[in-house]
Amino acid sequence: MEGILRDHLLDHVDTNHIISVKQHGFVRGRSCLTNLLETLEEWTSALDKGYGIDAIHVDYRKAFDTVPHKTRHEIAKLWNRWKAVEMVKRFFNS
């Protein structure tokens, strides 16, 4: 049952272009590797055209190291529940 719902939701998201083409995580056929390759391609193109590149790396893991595990788990459960409910609502309203 979960697989069927997941497949229908993913098809709906793909068909209606709900997720940006820039999104790589949790999308069929995309991954961290494809994200890095596209970024490298854009940077190389910019450098070839004579532009400079500024990059900032933000490590969000450090921010979550200070939040107790139980609190993170509860926040994740609430967030996932809310996102699932919103996706199902949009699916049935369209």
Beta strands, then each sheet from edge to edge (+ up, - down):
end
